[in-house]
């Protein structure tokens, strides 16, 4: 599927709305009518926020909380690329007869997110408009704490959400940008000067595992997570050889949060949702990136006619 074919259609099935609020009490006051209206209409409701906000909403809902599905975003959305599958499963689970509408409340960005996570959450918010432009009708409200988040994050929310709410005011975003294809073109920060670079071909792809294994060990990553990083890097290297004319480049370095590994090749990705939808059987880059998203804490994919770079992170 090409980028052009994935532009948001004018008749989207998801009503994607940003909710601007100040502090947890205002979040509860603003979100409760949205949730209760859904329950009153017999609509399935899923709430995905961090634990303290889950607890506050449960308490405010009282007995009605038993009719709402709650998940902790800090767990299911630790890697932002795993959030779309959460909503996909929710829609699939409630797609039977008698269900005409659904609604969700999902907060992918909160103040404690690492900077690179926030960047990928913003990518996720743009791609929601693509992932659910067909299928059952539903509403998704995404809260943003304007007291805790910087203005550039709020500005990005206005660009990625066609609908906006604050308090009792609801309006269409004049800044909404439908160009989802741009997310693959947005540059990543340059690797640090001390990053180690290793070229590989098919016959030397095993050196990727050795380098990543040593890197994770020296960075103090636990054995299980180090194995995840090693497997993810190896899968990316194999994919790079397959789609990058037989060769690729591995780079790796430490950052304050953990290990970073990057694999680059000269192939091009055109599917903006690559690795984010539920995986299908087959040996292709989508399957590889789906696996890598399950193994790593953060995955950043950037691609253009000059080639593809996948940067993966494992947090300490």
Rosetta silent file (secondary structure, phi, psi, omega in degrees, C-alpha in Angstrom):
SEQUENCE: XXXXXXXXXXXXXXXXXXXXXXXXXXXXXXXXXXXXXXXXXXXXXXXXXXXXXXXXXXXXXXXXXXXXXXXXXXXXXXXXXXXXXXXXXXXXXXXXXXXXXXXXXXXXXXXXXXXXXXXXXXXXXXXXXXXXXXXXXXXXXXXXXXXXXXXXXXXXXXXXXXXXXXXXXXXXXXXXXXXXXXXXXXXXXXXXXXXXXXXXXXXXXXXXXXXXXXXXXXXXXXXXXXXXXXXXXXXXXXXXXXXXXXXXXXXXXXXXXXXXXXXXXXXXXXXXXXXXXXXXXXXXXXXXXXXXXXXXXXXXXXXXXXXXXXXXXXXX
SCORE:     score description
SCORE:     0.000 S_00000001
   1 L     0.000  132.524 -176.666    0.000    0.000    0.000 S_00000001
   2 L   -89.536  162.694  176.259    1.435    3.362   -0.957 S_00000001
   3 L   -57.501  -43.009 -177.596    1.510    6.558    1.045 S_00000001
   4 H   -59.477  -37.091 -178.088   -0.831    8.173   -1.458 S_00000001
   5 H   -75.746  -10.232 -177.636   -3.416    5.446   -0.946 S_00000001
   6 H  -105.662   11.593  175.137   -3.289    5.960    2.810 S_00000001
   7 L   -66.061  147.486 -174.915   -4.196    9.634    2.942 S_00000001
   8 L   -64.034  127.248  179.282   -7.142   10.269    5.240 S_00000001
   9 L   -77.567  158.692 -175.849  -10.408   10.028    3.347 S_00000001
  10 L   -68.795  -24.830  179.730  -13.045   12.714    3.733 S_00000001
  11 L  -106.638   75.894  179.688  -15.500   10.239    5.282 S_00000001
  12 L   -74.915  146.188  177.792  -13.528    8.940    8.252 S_00000001
  13 L   -85.585  -22.747  178.984  -15.158    6.331   10.482 S_00000001
  14 E   -98.820  133.576  172.469  -13.354    7.503   13.630 S_00000001
  15 E   -96.374   99.373 -169.348  -14.255   10.831   15.220 S_00000001
  16 E   -97.192  115.233 -171.158  -10.840   11.700   16.613 S_00000001
  17 E  -127.748  136.378  170.662  -10.955   14.445   19.244 S_00000001
  18 E   -93.930  134.119  176.218   -8.338   16.055   21.514 S_00000001
  19 E  -109.254  115.461  178.281   -9.526   16.997   24.998 S_00000001
  20 E   -94.375  130.532 -177.069   -7.563   19.839   26.600 S_00000001
  21 E  -146.499  167.550  177.850   -7.688   19.955   30.396 S_00000001
  22 L  -125.610  102.439  175.860   -5.799   21.258   33.437 S_00000001
  23 H    83.558  162.438 -170.822   -5.121   18.688   36.148 S_00000001
  24 H   -67.061  -34.243  179.885   -6.751   15.409   37.037 S_00000001
  25 H   -64.383  -40.239  179.023   -9.929   16.901   38.519 S_00000001
  26 H   -70.891  -32.980  174.704  -10.680   18.736   35.287 S_00000001
  27 H   -60.580  -47.714 -179.538   -9.923   15.591   33.306 S_00000001
  28 H   -60.951  -45.574 -178.395  -12.481   13.664   35.331 S_00000001
  29 H   -62.764  -35.190 -178.285  -15.073   16.428   35.005 S_00000001
  30 H   -81.920  -34.021 -175.693  -14.577   16.599   31.230 S_00000001
  31 H   -82.003  -29.772 -176.254  -14.325   12.863   30.552 S_00000001
  32 H   -56.964  -48.251  179.110  -17.267   11.690   32.674 S_00000001
  33 H   -59.628  -37.773  179.008  -20.020   13.039   30.360 S_00000001
  34 H   -62.676  -44.605 -179.483  -18.291   11.436   27.363 S_00000001
  35 H   -69.566  -46.545 -176.801  -18.113    8.055   29.124 S_00000001
  36 H   -65.987  -35.155  176.758  -21.611    8.229   30.626 S_00000001
  37 H   -62.574  -38.683  176.867  -23.164    9.227   27.289 S_00000001
  38 H   -63.777  -44.636  179.073  -21.601    6.123   25.785 S_00000001
  39 H   -63.680  -39.970 -179.494  -22.957    3.896   28.543 S_00000001
  40 H   -64.403  -26.733  179.094  -26.397    5.458   28.239 S_00000001
  41 L   -95.438   10.359 -178.909  -26.382    4.564   24.527 S_00000001
  42 L    59.963   33.019  177.026  -25.206    1.000   25.268 S_00000001
  43 L   -90.721  133.769  171.116  -21.910    1.691   23.501 S_00000001
  44 E   -59.337  138.647 -177.724  -18.841   -0.317   24.524 S_00000001
  45 E  -129.111  130.029  174.914  -16.339    2.031   26.189 S_00000001
  46 E  -119.413  130.345  177.624  -12.588    1.529   26.615 S_00000001
  47 E  -114.891  123.480  179.863  -10.502    3.854   28.799 S_00000001
  48 E  -127.037   95.689  179.170   -6.708    3.782   28.374 S_00000001
  49 E  -138.807  177.043 -179.235   -4.922    6.219   30.694 S_00000001
  50 L   -73.538  162.332 -169.013   -2.165    6.035   33.310 S_00000001
  51 H   -55.034  -42.945 -176.937   -2.959    4.308   36.645 S_00000001
  52 H   -66.463  -30.508  178.308   -3.762    7.350   38.797 S_00000001
  53 H   -78.592  -33.953  171.016   -6.219    8.610   36.192 S_00000001
  54 H   -56.689  -47.589 -177.798   -7.754    5.152   35.838 S_00000001
  55 H   -62.854  -42.823 -178.845   -8.323    5.153   39.608 S_00000001
  56 H   -65.096  -40.465  179.923   -9.847    8.659   39.610 S_00000001
  57 H   -70.573  -38.135  176.428  -12.232    7.822   36.765 S_00000001
  58 H   -59.878  -46.347 -178.571  -13.257    4.526   38.377 S_00000001
  59 H   -63.100  -42.741 -178.679  -14.033    6.298   41.613 S_00000001
  60 H   -68.139  -32.668  179.982  -16.038    9.031   39.892 S_00000001
  61 H   -75.381  -25.088 -178.450  -18.024    6.503   37.849 S_00000001
  62 H    62.545 -136.388 -178.700  -18.961    4.463   40.907 S_00000001
  63 H   -59.166  -26.033  179.753  -20.964    1.327   40.009 S_00000001
  64 H   -65.345  -18.845 -179.768  -20.922    2.328   36.333 S_00000001
  65 H   -60.557  -26.227  179.996  -17.175    1.595   36.250 S_00000001
  66 H   -65.996  -17.360 -178.026  -18.041   -2.105   36.043 S_00000001
  67 H  -100.299    6.257 -179.951  -19.431   -1.474   32.550 S_00000001
  68 L  -115.264  137.566  175.112  -16.273    0.236   31.267 S_00000001
  69 E   -87.761  124.177  179.117  -13.131   -1.557   30.100 S_00000001
  70 E  -112.422  136.446  168.854  -10.008   -0.033   31.669 S_00000001
  71 E  -134.992  152.343 -179.084   -6.405   -0.609   30.591 S_00000001
  72 E   -89.826  116.620 -177.818   -3.276    1.171   31.794 S_00000001
  73 H   -62.693  -31.035  179.913   -1.718    3.161   28.971 S_00000001
  74 H   -66.057  -16.325  175.609    1.665    3.098   30.703 S_00000001
  75 H   -99.807  -60.780 -174.793    1.650   -0.672   30.128 S_00000001
  76 H   -68.881  -25.030 -178.377   -0.204   -1.314   26.842 S_00000001
  77 L  -112.562   22.170  178.975    1.194    1.857   25.267 S_00000001
  78 L   -54.025  -47.811  167.706    4.713    1.798   26.672 S_00000001
  79 L   -93.115  116.130 -175.516    5.838    1.521   23.059 S_00000001
  80 H   -57.094  -25.751  179.930    3.519    3.968   21.233 S_00000001
  81 H   -69.595   -9.105  178.267    3.444    1.723   18.154 S_00000001
  82 H   -92.367   -1.256 -174.611    1.470   -0.819   20.204 S_00000001
  83 H   -77.696  -42.183  179.265   -1.463    1.533   20.845 S_00000001
  84 H   -56.573  -42.547  176.082   -3.231    1.203   17.483 S_00000001
  85 H   -60.080  -29.678  176.169   -3.479   -2.608   17.973 S_00000001
  86 H   -62.244  -47.085  179.122   -5.217   -1.966   21.328 S_00000001
  87 H   -69.478  -35.167  178.464   -7.932    0.035   19.577 S_00000001
  88 H   -62.178  -44.621  178.525   -8.029   -2.445   16.714 S_00000001
  89 H   -64.397  -39.022  178.517   -8.703   -5.331   19.121 S_00000001
  90 H   -59.521  -45.956  178.219  -11.361   -3.258   20.902 S_00000001
  91 H   -66.149  -41.908 -179.834  -13.197   -2.675   17.626 S_00000001
  92 H   -63.349  -38.901 -178.248  -12.784   -6.292   16.538 S_00000001
  93 H   -67.997  -21.468 -176.164  -14.113   -7.568   19.876 S_00000001
  94 L  -121.848   34.871 -176.768  -17.267   -5.476   19.528 S_00000001
  95 L   -98.460    8.780 -176.493  -17.948   -5.759   15.816 S_00000001
  96 L   -80.180 -177.455  179.151  -20.838   -8.204   16.100 S_00000001
  97 L   -58.768  144.333  175.503  -24.572   -7.659   15.579 S_00000001
  98 L    90.263   -7.405  178.690  -26.231   -5.039   17.732 S_00000001
  99 L  -107.437  108.407 -177.081  -23.171   -2.804   18.116 S_00000001
 100 L  -101.427  -17.146 -177.973  -23.601    0.350   16.043 S_00000001
 101 L  -157.208  155.100  177.360  -21.065    2.617   17.777 S_00000001
 102 E  -139.226  166.858  173.495  -18.179    2.530   20.244 S_00000001
 103 E  -150.258  148.837  179.848  -16.102    5.066   22.091 S_00000001
 104 E  -134.826  152.417  173.739  -12.670    5.263   23.661 S_00000001
 105 E  -122.792  113.637 -175.546  -10.722    7.592   25.914 S_00000001
 106 E  -135.887  126.105 -177.863   -6.972    7.256   25.332 S_00000001
 107 L  -113.912   92.347 -177.580   -4.120    9.427   26.635 S_00000001
 108 L   -76.080  -24.329 -174.669   -0.890    8.491   24.837 S_00000001
 109 L  -116.564  125.433  172.604    1.134   11.522   26.035 S_00000001
 110 L  -136.363  167.639 -167.785    1.763   12.469   29.648 S_00000001
 111 L   -62.111  -29.953 -176.436    4.435   14.621   31.260 S_00000001
 112 L   -80.830   -3.887  177.421    6.701   11.740   32.349 S_00000001
 113 L   -61.235  143.324  173.484    7.126   10.427   28.793 S_00000001
 114 L   -69.315  153.024 -177.637   10.689   10.536   27.456 S_00000001
 115 H   -55.156  -42.743 -179.783   11.231   13.066   24.632 S_00000001
 116 H   -66.253  -33.616  176.659   11.672   10.366   21.958 S_00000001
 117 H   -64.571  -41.587 -179.426    8.474    8.669   23.161 S_00000001
 118 H   -62.059  -41.480  177.723    6.540   11.921   22.801 S_00000001
 119 H   -57.463  -45.694 -177.879    7.752   12.269   19.211 S_00000001
 120 H   -74.729  -26.939  172.109    6.491    8.759   18.399 S_00000001
 121 H   -64.955  -37.226  177.224    3.213    9.365   20.251 S_00000001
 122 H   -66.820  -37.335  172.680    2.688   12.331   17.941 S_00000001
 123 H   -60.715  -45.945  179.314    3.348   10.021   14.973 S_00000001
 124 H   -56.693  -43.778 -178.041    0.812    7.599   16.467 S_00000001
 125 H   -63.068  -38.626  176.527   -1.842   10.318   16.751 S_00000001
 126 H   -64.306  -44.092 -174.058   -1.433   11.201   13.075 S_00000001
 127 H   -72.766  -20.828  173.847   -1.621    7.547   12.027 S_00000001
 128 H   -56.401  -36.337 -179.617   -4.836    6.926   13.978 S_00000001
 129 H   -66.799  -24.050  178.286   -6.578    8.975   11.312 S_00000001
 130 H   -87.839  -44.784 -173.132   -5.283    6.543    8.693 S_00000001
 131 H   -62.794  -30.921 -173.741   -5.700    3.264   10.568 S_00000001
 132 L  -122.224   36.878  177.058   -9.399    3.780   11.266 S_00000001
 133 L   -83.781   -0.806  172.872  -10.649    5.672    8.238 S_00000001
 134 L  -136.996  164.636  178.020  -12.787    2.644    7.395 S_00000001
 135 L   105.248 -162.931 -175.520  -14.774    0.190    9.508 S_00000001
 136 L   -65.814  146.801  177.455  -17.256    0.654   12.349 S_00000001
 137 L   -71.762  136.724  177.578  -18.140    4.153   13.465 S_00000001
 138 E  -159.976  166.764  179.445  -16.638    5.156   16.818 S_00000001
 139 E  -118.130  137.870  176.410  -15.378    8.085   18.827 S_00000001
 140 E  -129.860  119.883  178.168  -11.907    8.465   20.310 S_00000001
 141 E  -108.584  128.227 -175.694  -11.109   11.261   22.755 S_00000001
 142 E  -115.601  107.890 -178.207   -7.433   11.908   23.564 S_00000001
 143 E   -73.823  143.222  175.463   -6.765   13.983   26.717 S_00000001
 144 E  -133.683  120.789 -179.621   -3.888   16.496   26.842 S_00000001
 145 E   -83.372  102.946 -174.127   -2.956   18.191   30.142 S_00000001
 146 L   -74.205  -11.694  173.548   -2.187   21.755   29.049 S_00000001
 147 L   -82.776  -26.785 -173.329   -0.723   22.576   32.480 S_00000001
 148 L  -103.506  -19.133 -174.719    1.811   19.728   32.333 S_00000001
 149 L  -107.290  146.338  179.543    2.739   19.541   28.652 S_00000001
 150 L   -68.347  160.050 -174.890    4.753   22.079   26.613 S_00000001
 151 H   -62.914  -32.843 -179.138    3.022   24.250   24.055 S_00000001
 152 H   -66.715  -29.044  175.793    4.648   22.513   21.090 S_00000001
 153 H   -70.642  -40.970  177.979    2.986   19.247   22.157 S_00000001
 154 H   -65.722  -39.676  177.629   -0.392   20.972   22.399 S_00000001
 155 H   -62.523  -39.439  177.374    0.155   22.557   18.983 S_00000001
 156 H   -64.826  -35.579  177.834    0.918   19.119   17.521 S_00000001
 157 H   -64.242  -36.604  177.394   -2.329   17.808   19.033 S_00000001
 158 H   -65.985  -29.357  178.800   -4.247   20.528   17.210 S_00000001
 159 H   -79.752  -28.550 -174.311   -2.659   19.350   13.952 S_00000001
 160 H   -96.793   -7.607 -179.243   -3.348   15.630   14.484 S_00000001
 161 L  -118.538  123.257  178.994   -6.950   15.870   15.742 S_00000001
 162 L   -70.834  -21.093 -177.593   -9.744   17.120   13.490 S_00000001
 163 E  -124.754  144.265 -176.790  -11.931   17.846   16.526 S_00000001
 164 E  -131.856  148.848  177.347  -11.068   19.691   19.751 S_00000001
 165 E  -141.136  139.585  167.868  -12.712   20.073   23.154 S_00000001
 166 E  -146.789  120.901 -175.037  -11.970   22.152   26.233 S_00000001
 167 L    60.791 -126.179 -179.962  -14.502   22.339   29.028 S_00000001
 168 L   -96.338    6.992 -177.559  -17.920   22.730   27.435 S_00000001
 169 E   -97.828  134.808  179.152  -16.522   24.110   24.156 S_00000001
 170 E  -131.287  133.836 -179.896  -16.243   21.904   21.068 S_00000001
 171 E  -155.044  161.657  175.618  -14.831   22.990   17.716 S_00000001
 172 E   -82.930  138.830 -177.757  -13.158   21.775   14.536 S_00000001
 173 L   -76.024  123.970  176.172   -9.396   22.280   14.458 S_00000001
 174 L   -74.709  -14.140 -176.828   -8.294   24.883   11.932 S_00000001
 175 L   -99.526   -0.063 -175.830   -4.775   23.432   12.139 S_00000001
 176 L   -57.022  130.380 -177.519   -5.682   19.827   11.329 S_00000001
 177 L  -117.939  119.000 -175.143   -3.165   18.397    8.832 S_00000001
 178 L   -88.450    2.085 -174.954   -4.224   15.346    6.816 S_00000001
 179 L   -82.567   82.968 -179.841   -0.760   14.586    5.361 S_00000001
 180 H   -70.885  -24.728 -178.396    0.028   11.309    7.129 S_00000001
 181 H   -62.219  -20.966 -177.123    2.754   10.462    4.637 S_00000001
 182 H   -69.322  -18.561 -174.907    5.032   13.074    6.188 S_00000001
 183 H   -64.535  -30.731  178.979    5.579   11.002    9.339 S_00000001
 184 H   -77.373  -15.662 -176.454    8.076    8.724    7.568 S_00000001
 185 L   -95.373  -15.615 -176.824   10.019   11.716    6.279 S_00000001
 186 L   -62.882  127.064 -175.406   10.474   13.559    9.592 S_00000001
 187 L   -69.733  149.508  170.705   14.201   13.474   10.453 S_00000001
 188 L   -92.350  155.688  173.195   15.563   11.785   13.547 S_00000001
 189 L   -58.576  144.869  178.768   18.261   13.448   15.669 S_00000001
 190 L   -62.467  145.798  172.447   21.735   12.608   14.425 S_00000001
 191 L   -59.135  152.673  178.055   23.560    9.797   16.250 S_00000001
 192 L   -66.437  163.883 -177.893   26.147   11.082   18.731 S_00000001
 193 L   -62.193  -27.749 -177.840   29.758   11.435   17.644 S_00000001
 194 L   -91.245    8.319  176.115   30.768    8.369   19.662 S_00000001
 195 L   -62.355  141.027  178.853   28.204    6.072   17.981 S_00000001
 196 E   -95.428  132.224 -178.921   29.814    2.924   16.574 S_00000001
 197 E  -115.564  136.169 -179.047   29.017    2.085   12.940 S_00000001
 198 E  -136.521  123.450  174.537   29.333   -1.379   11.386 S_00000001
 199 E   -84.992  150.548  179.263   28.558   -2.287    7.768 S_00000001
 200 E  -147.189  155.021  171.183   27.167   -5.743    7.013 S_00000001
 201 E  -127.006 -178.793 -177.947   26.119   -7.975    4.150 S_00000001
 202 H   -56.763  -43.561 -176.246   24.267  -11.273    4.109 S_00000001
 203 H   -73.798  -13.345 -179.590   27.421  -13.271    4.750 S_00000001
 204 H  -119.280   17.212 -174.645   28.407  -11.028    7.684 S_00000001
 205 L   -66.713  -23.119  179.276   24.990  -10.376    9.245 S_00000001
 206 H   -64.975  -21.108  178.402   25.888  -12.430   12.331 S_00000001
 207 H   -64.780  -24.538  176.640   28.293   -9.678   13.371 S_00000001
 208 H   -59.460  -46.812 -179.513   25.197   -7.588   14.158 S_00000001
 209 H   -61.406  -41.925 -177.608   24.236   -9.973   16.963 S_00000001
 210 H   -64.831  -44.464 -179.321   27.767   -9.940   18.413 S_00000001
 211 H   -65.212  -44.211 -177.722   28.012   -6.165   18.430 S_00000001
 212 H   -68.759  -37.325  177.790   24.558   -5.662   19.947 S_00000001
 213 H   -60.537  -45.985 -179.919   25.137   -8.355   22.571 S_00000001
 214 H   -67.625  -40.208  179.293   28.338   -6.678   23.717 S_00000001
 215 H   -60.313  -46.825 -179.374   26.752   -3.223   23.613 S_00000001
 216 H   -64.383  -39.991  179.306   23.818   -4.295   25.798 S_00000001
 217 H   -63.288  -45.784 -179.459   26.115   -6.026   28.281 S_00000001
 218 H   -66.643  -26.565 -179.639   28.359   -2.971   28.624 S_00000001
 219 L   -85.448   -3.312  177.655   25.288   -0.741   29.068 S_00000001
 220 L    79.046   23.831  176.462   24.018   -2.841   31.984 S_00000001
 221 L   -78.817  135.631  179.892   20.890   -4.110   30.265 S_00000001
 222 L   -60.344  159.306 -172.741   19.497   -7.277   31.896 S_00000001
 223 H   -58.985  -43.492 -177.573   19.904  -10.593   30.111 S_00000001
 224 H   -65.480  -44.862 -178.827   16.267  -10.941   28.996 S_00000001
 225 H   -71.033  -33.487  175.903   16.014   -7.428   27.606 S_00000001
 226 H   -62.708  -39.477  177.286   19.444   -7.751   26.015 S_00000001
 227 H   -63.602  -38.878  176.854   18.213  -10.868   24.196 S_00000001
 228 H   -61.348  -44.638 -179.227   15.185   -8.915   22.962 S_00000001
 229 H   -64.672  -41.779  179.881   17.438   -6.160   21.633 S_00000001
 230 H   -62.743  -45.288  179.568   19.772   -8.645   19.965 S_00000001
 231 H   -64.379  -43.669 -179.505   16.914  -10.482   18.253 S_00000001
 232 H   -61.029  -44.999 -179.527   15.295   -7.227   17.104 S_00000001
 233 H   -64.483  -39.633  179.521   18.553   -5.933   15.634 S_00000001
 234 H   -64.772  -43.452  178.340   19.223   -9.234   13.863 S_00000001
 235 H   -61.954  -40.135  178.510   15.735   -9.280   12.329 S_00000001
 236 H   -66.461  -37.294  179.069   16.205   -5.705   11.125 S_00000001
 237 H   -65.688  -43.365  177.443   19.588   -6.593    9.637 S_00000001
 238 H   -60.541  -43.703  178.262   18.133   -9.550    7.743 S_00000001
 239 H   -63.381  -38.977  179.456   15.346   -7.285    6.487 S_00000001
 240 H   -63.617  -39.769  176.825   17.910   -4.648    5.519 S_00000001
 241 H   -63.712  -42.101 -175.975   19.853   -7.162    3.450 S_00000001
 242 H   -68.798  -41.037 -174.164   16.654   -8.332    1.755 S_00000001
 243 H  -104.533   -2.726 -176.217   15.261   -4.891    0.939 S_00000001
 244 L  -114.665   35.182  176.759   18.481   -2.867    0.809 S_00000001
 245 L    59.973   31.747  169.368   20.264   -4.393   -2.176 S_00000001
 246 L    92.273    2.818  178.722   22.243   -6.828   -0.060 S_00000001
 247 E  -152.010  165.254  179.129   23.877   -4.589    2.526 S_00000001
 248 E  -161.152  179.781 -179.452   23.134   -2.288    5.447 S_00000001
 249 E  -131.159  130.858  173.810   24.674   -0.318    8.323 S_00000001
 250 E  -101.466  134.076  171.316   24.375   -0.912   12.057 S_00000001
 251 E  -130.021  146.854  177.898   24.939    1.947   14.514 S_00000001
 252 E  -151.921  150.532 -179.120   24.664    1.793   18.268 S_00000001
 253 E  -162.944  168.402  173.271   25.206    4.038   21.270 S_00000001
 254 E   -94.400  150.401  165.465   24.108    4.735   24.844 S_00000001
 255 E  -132.636  175.556 -174.824   21.756    7.491   25.867 S_00000001
 256 L   -59.954  -18.501 -175.020   20.676    8.557   29.378 S_00000001
 257 L  -101.329  -18.944 -177.436   17.710    6.166   29.275 S_00000001
 258 E   164.475 -147.143 -178.387   19.203    2.984   27.852 S_00000001
 259 E   -98.573  141.090  175.147   20.537    1.369   24.668 S_00000001
 260 E  -124.876  131.384  176.888   19.928    2.666   21.162 S_00000001
 261 E  -130.132  139.628 -177.237   20.494    0.584   18.029 S_00000001
 262 E  -132.882  133.504  176.159   19.899    1.758   14.475 S_00000001
 263 E  -122.000  127.118 -178.839   19.789   -0.245   11.251 S_00000001
 264 E  -121.787  145.796  173.941   19.837    1.548    7.895 S_00000001
 265 E  -146.547  177.116 -176.042   19.485    0.255    4.341 S_00000001
 266 L   -97.450    9.177  174.185   18.779    1.704    0.900 S_00000001
 267 L   -77.789  172.143 -177.581   15.269    0.258    0.585 S_00000001
 268 L  -130.351  134.136  174.281   12.137    2.381    0.932 S_00000001
 269 L   -97.072  131.452  178.777    9.020    1.911    3.075 S_00000001
 270 L  -115.152  -10.698 -179.766    5.802    3.325    1.610 S_00000001
 271 L   -92.270  109.225 -176.502    3.250    1.962    4.111 S_00000001
 272 L   -65.631  -19.433 -179.833    2.935    4.507    6.926 S_00000001
 273 L   -96.415   13.585 -175.323    1.320    1.872    9.162 S_00000001
 274 L   -55.573  129.110  177.888    4.141   -0.646    8.744 S_00000001
 275 L    78.771    3.847 -175.755    4.552   -2.781   11.870 S_00000001
 276 L  -109.249  -25.266  178.537    1.520   -1.284   13.659 S_00000001
 277 L   -88.850  160.184 -178.366   -1.434   -3.384   12.518 S_00000001
 278 L   -54.857  130.697 -170.047   -1.967   -6.933   13.715 S_00000001
 279 L   -65.968  146.894  172.336    0.629   -9.030   11.954 S_00000001
 280 L  -111.520  157.777 -179.353   -0.183  -11.324    9.073 S_00000001
 281 L   -67.920  137.374  178.125    1.731  -14.439    8.141 S_00000001
 282 L   148.423  153.467  178.527    4.511  -13.818    5.676 S_00000001
 283 L   -96.102   93.236  178.980    8.152  -12.899    5.356 S_00000001
 284 L  -150.644  175.190 -175.416    8.110   -9.162    4.756 S_00000001
 285 H   -66.582  -30.791  178.311    9.187   -5.900    6.350 S_00000001
 286 H   -62.767  -44.386  177.555    5.788   -5.437    7.982 S_00000001
 287 H   -61.711  -42.928 -179.745    6.147   -8.741    9.833 S_00000001
 288 H   -60.701  -47.179 -177.433    9.691   -7.806   10.884 S_00000001
 289 H   -71.758  -29.187  172.524    8.657   -4.422   12.271 S_00000001
 290 H   -60.805  -47.994  179.205    5.655   -5.933   14.030 S_00000001
 291 H   -61.038  -45.469 -178.712    8.019   -8.315   15.849 S_00000001
 292 H   -61.775  -37.751  177.024   10.488   -5.533   16.628 S_00000001
 293 H   -64.268  -30.382  178.351    7.675   -3.422   18.110 S_00000001
 294 H   -76.930  -25.908 -175.549    6.795   -6.281   20.462 S_00000001
 295 H   -88.902  -29.328 -168.318   10.416   -6.680   21.571 S_00000001
 296 L  -111.578  157.467 -179.665   11.497   -3.057   22.054 S_00000001
 297 L   -78.266  -23.754  178.823   10.412   -0.150   24.238 S_00000001
 298 E  -156.201  135.920  178.124   10.477    2.321   21.341 S_00000001
 299 E  -131.943  126.819 -179.792   10.783    1.908   17.569 S_00000001
 300 E  -120.185  120.561 -178.177   11.281    4.835   15.185 S_00000001
 301 E  -112.988  125.554  175.575   10.920    4.248   11.432 S_00000001
 302 E  -132.291  138.157 -174.946   11.954    6.865    8.897 S_00000001
 303 E  -152.249  144.878  175.870   12.079    6.281    5.154 S_00000001
 304 E  -154.441 -173.452  178.139   12.488    8.170    1.893 S_00000001
 305 L   -63.851  -17.686  179.185   13.909    7.586   -1.559 S_00000001
 306 L   -82.025  -13.478  179.381   17.360    7.776    0.055 S_00000001
 307 E   138.186 -177.171 -176.527   16.698    4.699    2.210 S_00000001
 308 E  -123.168  137.277  174.110   15.174    3.464    5.462 S_00000001
 309 E  -124.776  129.671  174.246   16.385    3.835    9.046 S_00000001
 310 E  -118.158  119.212 -179.602   14.881    1.949   11.986 S_00000001
 311 E  -109.951  123.941 -176.483   16.021    3.138   15.430 S_00000001
 312 E  -118.814  146.679 -176.217   15.178    0.900   18.385 S_00000001
 313 E  -127.985  139.822  167.483   15.438    1.605   22.108 S_00000001
 314 E  -123.216  122.286 -178.527   15.567   -0.575   25.210 S_00000001
 315 E   -80.988  147.849  174.658   15.181    1.332   28.475 S_00000001
 316 L   -70.615    0.000    0.000   17.257    0.505   31.530 S_00000001
